[in-house]
Structure formats: C-alpha cells, structure tokens
Amino acid sequence: MAMTQLLLLLVALLVLGHVPPGRSEFKRCWKGQGACRTYCTRQETYMHLCPDASLCCLSYALKPPPVPKNGYE
C-alpha cells in the first residue's frame, strides 16, 4: 500500500514538474529595448517582425525619431 502511494506521488510530481516548451514573453528585440509579443500594448508601437514572426513592440518613449526624407537635415 505504501509503495503504491509512493509510486503515485512520484508520477504526479514528474507530470506536474514538466514545463512545456513555449515562447518567452521576455524575448528582446531592437537592441534590447523592445519586446517580441503577439500584440503590442497601448503604450507601445510596432517596429518590425521578430525572427519568430511576432511583433517587436517598442515603448513610445523609446521610439527613435523619424529619418529626414532628403538625408541632409
């Protein structure tokens, strides 16, 4: 009886301890300033695609200034 309970406990711990592989929400992009996400928050803007096809979201405070059209300004 005790051996069966111990075996059941061991199997339960192995099953519950398994962490399925998945994408981390803390994947970084844009020189470490942005985060790769499925959707950007309201305080973030989309910059480009990450390698896993998610969005590279960058805070509006960190958004780089636009490049001038003629390139000389």
C-alpha positions in Angstrom: 0.0 0.0 0.0 2.7 2.5 1.0 4.8 1.6 -2.1 1.8 2.2 -4.4 1.2 5.7 -2.8 4.9 6.5 -3.2 4.9 5.5 -6.8 1.7 7.5 -7.5 3.3 10.6 -5.8 6.5 10.2 -7.8 4.5 10.0 -11.1 2.4 13.0 -10.1 5.5 15.1 -9.3 7.0 14.2 -12.6 3.9 15.1 -14.6 3.4 18.4 -12.7 7.0 19.3 -12.8 7.2 19.1 -16.6 7.3 22.6 -18.2 6.1 22.6 -21.8 8.2 24.5 -24.3 6.9 27.8 -25.2 7.8 31.3 -26.3 9.0 33.6 -23.6 7.2 36.9 -23.2 10.6 38.4 -22.4 12.2 37.8 -25.7 14.1 41.0 -26.6 14.5 42.9 -29.9 15.5 46.4 -31.2 18.9 46.3 -29.4 17.3 45.0 -26.2 14.9 48.0 -26.0 11.8 46.2 -27.4 9.9 43.0 -26.6 8.7 40.3 -29.0 4.9 39.8 -28.5 1.8 38.6 -30.2 0.2 42.1 -29.7 1.7 45.4 -28.6 0.2 47.2 -25.5 -1.4 50.7 -25.8 1.9 52.2 -24.6 3.9 50.5 -27.3 4.3 50.8 -31.1 5.1 48.1 -33.6 8.6 48.4 -35.1 9.3 45.2 -37.2 8.9 41.5 -37.0 10.9 39.3 -34.7 12.6 36.1 -36.0 9.6 34.0 -34.8 7.2 36.3 -36.7 5.9 38.0 -33.6 5.8 41.8 -33.3 8.7 43.8 -32.0 7.0 46.2 -29.6 8.8 49.4 -28.5 7.6 51.9 -25.9 6.6 55.2 -27.4 9.1 56.9 -25.1 11.9 54.9 -26.7 10.7 55.3 -30.3 13.6 56.6 -32.5 13.0 60.0 -34.3 12.0 59.7 -37.9 14.7 59.9 -40.6 14.6 63.1 -42.7 13.5 62.4 -46.3 16.4 64.2 -48.0 19.0 62.8 -45.6 20.8 66.1 -45.2 19.0 67.6 -42.2 
